[in-house]
Every structure is written in C-alpha cells, then in structure tokens.
Amino acid sequence: MVDKPDAKPLQITEGRVELDDVHFGYDPDREILRGVSLVVPGGQTVAIVGATGSGKSTIGRLLFRFYDVTEGALRIDGQDVRDVTQESLHAAIGVVPQDTVLFNDTIRYNIAYGREGATQAEIEEAAKAAQIHDFITSLPEGYETKVGERGLKLSGGEKQRVGIARTLLKNPPILLLDEATSALDTDTEQDIKDALARAGEGRTVITIAHRLSTIAEADQIVVLEKGEIIERGTHDELLRREGRYAQLWNRQQSDTQAA
C-alpha cells in the first residue's frame, strides 16, 4: 500500500469507524466480504463474531489498510483510510492480537515499545492498568527482567498482559482486539477480560471474537457469515431472536459445561 501524493494525517475527533458497503477478496475470483455496512460510534464497543472464514479478521486488516477495499469505503471520522497517511492511521489504532510478540529484551523494553520516549512512571502506569505491575515487581530484577529464549518464560496470560500494557502506553483512540483471549485458559481469560475492559474505557473498540463469553457486554454484536452480516444487536437481543448467534452461544456453553 502506498500513500496518495496528497495524503493528509488522519484527524481523530471521536473515533467513529464506518464500513460502507465494503466488498473485498484476496483473490479477484473469490470475494471474502460481500457488501458489509457497519458503524462503530466513537467510544463504543462492537464485537464481530462468526465461523472461521466468515471474514472477521479481514475487517481488521482493512482497518489497518494492509489491503484496500475493492468496492465501497472504510472511513474513520469521515475520512477514507485511502486518503490519509498510513503512519497516522497506524498511530491511531492499537492492536491486542491472539499471540503477543515479545522481543528478547527486558519487560520494560517490551512495554516501552508502545511509545518512544515513555518515562518509567508512564510504563508502570500502563502495567498497572494491564494488571501486570505487581507480577513484574515480584521478580528479582523487576522491570529489567529479560524475557525470551535466555530469560524468563512468561505464561500466555502474562505475555498478553505485557501486550495490553504496550497498547495502553501507545494510548490509541481506536482499539482492535483480534481473538485476544482465544489462546488462554478460562481462569486467565477472565483476568485478561477485566484488563481489556479497563483498556477499552473511553476508546472505540472493535473485538474480533471466537469465545462469545468475552463479548457479552459489547454495545453491539455483529454476526458474519460467508462475508455478510446476518444478525446484529446486543447479546440479550440476539439470544431472544434465537438465530445464528443463539446457536453459537448455546453450543459454546454446552462445550464449557462438558469440559
């Protein structure tokens, strides 16, 4: 992706994200998204759910402009992402992925990567919000503890919290949670869910979710199937409708109880 010659920096006013009749396919002969229209108001949380291959993660890639839509438009606060600089677009969005990548360096370095020039106090504040500060200070070398192959091996939940702290330090107006808890066990997931809820306060949050238990409190839930939105509403509304979302919810509840 190349910036337009006259590309301007993205101006964030409220953090409103809009997909306007978006069509997209990685291959011209195979459309992944087929006319998706969705508005995420500034400061709200919208969850996108659906089976593997429904197009959930593709929406995240288009938001970052790793690809351009083939038809329609994706706008942030009314600005088409194709018309703004990629640097300003990426600066406005924080991502907590399924598997946080950590550098073979100190915990402090890994959190500080979120924002160049951050002070130790700012790093610690982000770690507290991500609920990992107490764990870090309990280590013999604290924030100077090395992670990676030759240092401390962090658990999945600890790695995720470091990733959340990094994103909080970046302080983006828009947060993309891409299957952020799907690799964690249920107890750890609950802790991370609390940290993510704190991370989302005052921000626009788009959650791409596999485990529906993590998104029941979302302002709006969108169900994708074969690249189209087939249902949308709150958790309670969708359960009352007894449609696709209710089927997915009941199946996951049964699986949890069986386990």
HUZIPE-V321155 format. One record per backbone hydrogen bond with DSSP energy under -1.0 kcal/mol. CO is the residue of the C=O (numbers start at 1). NH is the residue of the N-H. Records with the same first field share a line. If there is no record, write none. Layout:
# HUZIPE-V321155
CO = NH ; NH
This chain:
# HUZIPE-V321155
4 = 7
8 = 85
16 = 77
17 = 40
18 = 75
19 = 38
20 = 73
22 = 35 ; 36
23 = 70 ; 71
24 = 32 ; 33
27 = 30
33 = 24
36 = 22
38 = 19
40 = 17
41 = 44
44 = 205
45 = 219 ; 220
46 = 207
47 = 222
48 = 209
49 = 224
51 = 54
54 = 227
55 = 59
57 = 61
58 = 62
59 = 63
60 = 64
61 = 66
71 = 23
73 = 20
74 = 81
75 = 18
76 = 79
79 = 76
80 = 83
83 = 8
85 = 89
86 = 90
87 = 91
88 = 92
92 = 174
94 = 176
96 = 178
103 = 105
105 = 147
106 = 110
107 = 111
108 = 112
109 = 113
111 = 114
112 = 115
115 = 118
119 = 123
120 = 124
121 = 125
122 = 126
123 = 127
124 = 128
125 = 129
126 = 130
127 = 132 ; 133
128 = 131
132 = 136
133 = 137
134 = 138
136 = 139
139 = 142
141 = 144
142 = 145
143 = 108
145 = 107
146 = 152
148 = 151
155 = 159
156 = 160
157 = 161
158 = 162
159 = 163
160 = 164
161 = 165
162 = 166
163 = 167
164 = 168
165 = 169
166 = 170
167 = 171
173 = 204
174 = 94
175 = 206
176 = 96
177 = 208
179 = 182
181 = 184
185 = 189
186 = 190
187 = 191
188 = 192
189 = 193
190 = 194
191 = 195
192 = 196
193 = 197
194 = 198
195 = 199
196 = 200
198 = 201
200 = 203
204 = 175
205 = 46
206 = 177
207 = 48
208 = 179
211 = 214
212 = 215
215 = 218
220 = 47
221 = 233
222 = 49
223 = 230 ; 231
225 = 228
227 = 34
228 = 225
231 = 223
233 = 221
234 = 238
235 = 239
236 = 240
237 = 241
243 = 247
244 = 248
245 = 249
246 = 250
247 = 251
248 = 252
249 = 253
250 = 254
251 = 255
252 = 256
253 = 257
254 = 258
255 = 259
